[in-house]
Amino acid sequence: MIKQTEPKIGDTRIRYSKAGVKIKETLIACVQCGKGRWQVYRPINDRPICRSCSLSNDWKNPELRAKHLAGIAKRWAKPNAREIMSGQMKGENNHFYGKKHTEKTKVLMGKPRIKFTWKPTRNWGYLIGLVLGYGSISKTTKNHKIAVASTQPEIVDKFYECCQRLKLHCCRYGSQNNGESRYVSEVVSKRLYLYLRPYKSADFNFTVPDMVYRHEKMLCGFLRGFYDAEGGVYKHSQSGMTIECWSKHLSNLIQIQDLLHIINIRSTLIKEKKASTTARLTISEYDSRVLFRDRVGFDILRKQTILDNMKPLICKTHSIELYNKAITMRAAGYLYREISEQIGVSRDTIVGWWLRKSPRIKMIENNYSKKRQEALEIANELDENEETISCE
């Protein structure tokens, strides 16, 4: 059996690095710390000294210390090879929605972190409103993600642009889910995750941060982001144009209604009877819609275009002859649709006339000529001198 002897000062050995490079090392006794070290022998002024003592001596020297700091800064500024291969360096060589395995890079290796501050700006309010309304907040073993995924690329683009304005590292890509194209934009930030996580639960129930209530710019930006994600502008035959937003949780819309009340916008909260539908918050008054357009608005162009073209609901006036004719035909058994086609008045207007008619007038249940004649005689007794009747 061969006995292993302890190495002595001056002995040499051969080792190979991870890249396969052959390195010859010598066991030296450091004259400064007195310890034996295996290293490439480079005597300084004919005095064997280990690398750790040499670095500590250089650090005490102001000139050598500045040289080391310059080298460290140069290494940080140099792009990492993994960055260049993944195409994440400022987004070049990449389409907006490329393949997932080439476009998506969770961590930018070797890139210094950007220190951002939580200032109450409109952009921060927009980002928080968009994430709480439509985004997702998740944590893995490697990173913390805040993402927005949708079949409509407009919302994803707005989230990406907002992150760029706030100097957050954000990427976007496209994916397929059961044959349906989806667009995803996500940002990796632990500080943002720790701030937003307490305000949104896993069942999409959220709480508005206190900072939004205290600053008006952030409040308007929050509403803008939420309505971009969960709202829209719709036209109705009876109430005209309304601005609506939806949520599965009634408590979410109650908080949005409180924020609208702060900036003097009146809204109505409607809870649907069916269990499958969601609750909705509507803004139907013209003054409130104008205030919403001037103070909040939309970032999505197609929604903002409809909002800019809105007009007040104008009530039309109809003559007493049309009113008497409509009541007479309805009492005679005609349908609302038939009356509307003959006299040129909307069906909803005729329904309102019939509901506000005199209680003496009743509709004929059977189509007998005698009862029809009696109903016509009663209808003719209406006051013909009555002025015009206005209706919506």
Residue pairs with C-beta under 8 A, 6 or more apart in sequence:
7 13
7 27
8 27
9 27
9 28
9 29
9 36
10 26
10 27
10 28
11 26
11 27
12 24
12 25
12 26
12 27
13 24
13 25
13 27
13 38
14 22
14 23
14 24
14 25
15 23
15 25
16 22
16 23
17 23
23 40
24 40
25 38
25 39
25 40
25 41
26 38
26 39
26 40
26 41
27 36
27 37
27 38
28 36
28 37
28 39
28 41
28 48
28 50
29 35
29 36
29 48
30 36
30 37
30 48
30 49
30 50
30 53
31 47
31 48
31 49
32 49
32 50
32 53
32 57
33 50
33 52
33 53
35 50
37 50
37 51
39 50
39 51
41 48
43 49
44 54
55 68
58 64
58 65
58 68
59 65
59 68
75 110
76 110
76 112
78 110
79 89
79 110
79 111
80 108
80 109
80 110
80 111
82 105
82 109
83 89
83 105
83 108
83 109
83 110
83 111
86 102
86 105
87 93
87 94
87 102
87 103
88 94
88 105
88 108
88 171
91 171
94 102
94 103
95 103
96 157
96 172
97 103
97 153
97 172
97 173
97 174
97 183
98 173
98 174
99 173
100 173
100 174
100 175
103 171
103 172
103 173
104 171
104 173
104 186
105 171
106 142
106 143
106 145
106 188
107 142
107 143
107 188
108 169
111 169
114 167
114 168
114 169
116 166
116 167
116 168
116 191
118 124
118 195
118 211
120 211
120 214
120 215
120 217
120 218
121 217
121 218
121 221
122 217
122 218
122 220
122 221
122 224
123 162
123 165
123 166
123 221
124 166
124 218
124 221
125 212
125 215
125 217
125 218
125 219
125 220
125 221
125 222
125 224
125 225
126 162
126 221
126 222
126 224
126 225
126 299
127 159
127 162
127 163
127 166
127 225
128 196
128 199
128 209
128 212
128 218
128 222
128 225
129 221
129 222
129 223
129 224
129 225
129 226
129 228
129 229
130 148
130 155
130 158
130 159
130 162
130 225
130 226
130 228
130 229
131 137
131 146
131 148
131 159
131 196
131 200
131 225
132 196
132 199
132 200
132 206
132 208
132 226
133 206
133 225
133 226
133 229
133 230
134 148
134 150
134 155
134 229
134 230
135 146
135 147
135 148
135 159
135 229
136 145
136 146
136 147
136 148
136 149
137 145
137 146
137 193
137 196
137 197
137 200
138 144
138 145
138 147
139 145
139 193
139 197
143 188
143 190
144 188
144 189
144 190
144 192
144 193
144 194
145 186
145 187
145 188
145 193
146 186
146 187
146 189
146 192
146 193
146 196
147 184
147 185
147 186
147 187
148 155
148 156
148 159
148 184
148 185
148 186
148 229
149 156
149 182
149 183
149 184
149 185
150 156
150 182
150 183
151 180
151 181
151 182
151 183
152 183
153 183
154 300
154 301
154 302
155 228
155 229
155 300
156 172
156 183
156 184
156 185
157 172
157 185
158 228
158 299
158 300
159 170
159 185
160 170
160 172
160 185
162 225
163 169
163 170
163 185
163 187
164 170
168 187
168 189
168 192
169 187
169 188
169 189
170 185
170 186
170 187
171 185
171 186
172 183
172 184
172 185
172 186
173 183
173 184
174 181
174 182
174 183
174 184
175 181
175 182
175 183
175 184
176 182
198 207
199 206
199 207
199 208
199 209
200 206
200 207
203 249
204 247
204 248
204 249
205 249
205 251
205 252
206 252
207 255
208 222
208 255
208 259
211 218
212 218
212 219
212 222
212 259
213 219
213 259
213 262
216 263
219 259
219 262
219 263
220 263
220 295
220 296
222 259
223 256
223 259
223 260
223 296
224 296
224 297
224 298
224 299
225 299
226 245
226 256
227 243
227 245
227 296
227 298
228 298
228 299
228 300
228 303
230 245
230 246
230 247
231 243
231 244
231 245
231 246
231 298
231 303
232 243
232 244
232 245
232 303
233 241
233 242
233 243
233 244
233 303
233 306
233 307
233 310
234 241
234 242
234 244
235 241
236 242
237 346
237 348
238 348
238 392
239 284
239 313
240 284
240 286
240 313
241 289
241 306
241 310
242 282
242 283
242 284
242 289
243 282
243 283
243 289
243 292
243 307
244 280
244 281
244 282
244 283
245 253
245 256
245 280
245 281
246 253
246 278
246 279
246 280
246 281
247 253
247 256
247 278
247 279
248 278
248 279
249 279
250 269
250 271
250 279
253 269
253 279
253 280
253 281
254 269
256 281
257 267
257 269
257 281
260 266
260 267
260 283
260 292
261 267
263 291
263 295
263 296
264 291
265 283
265 288
265 291
265 292
265 295
265 296
266 283
266 285
266 288
267 281
267 282
267 283
267 288
268 281
268 282
268 283
268 284
269 279
269 280
269 281
270 279
270 280
270 281
270 282
271 279
272 278
272 279
272 280
283 289
283 292
286 310
286 312
286 313
289 307
289 310
292 307
293 307
293 308
293 310
297 304
297 307
298 304
298 307
313 392
315 390
315 391
315 392
316 390
316 391
317 388
317 389
317 390
318 345
318 349
318 388
318 389
318 391
319 388
320 384
320 386
320 387
320 388
320 389
322 343
322 345
323 353
323 389
324 379
324 380
324 382
324 384
325 343
326 339
326 343
326 345
326 350
326 353
326 354
327 353
327 354
327 357
327 361
327 379
327 382
328 375
328 376
328 379
328 380
329 338
329 339
329 342
329 343
330 336
330 339
330 350
330 354
330 363
331 361
331 362
331 363
331 364
331 375
331 376
331 378
331 379
332 364
332 372
332 375
332 376
333 363
333 364
333 367
333 372
336 347
336 350
336 351
337 347
339 345
339 350
340 346
340 347
340 350
349 391
349 392
352 391
352 392
353 389
353 391
358 382
360 378
361 375
361 378
361 379
362 375
363 375
364 371
364 372
364 375
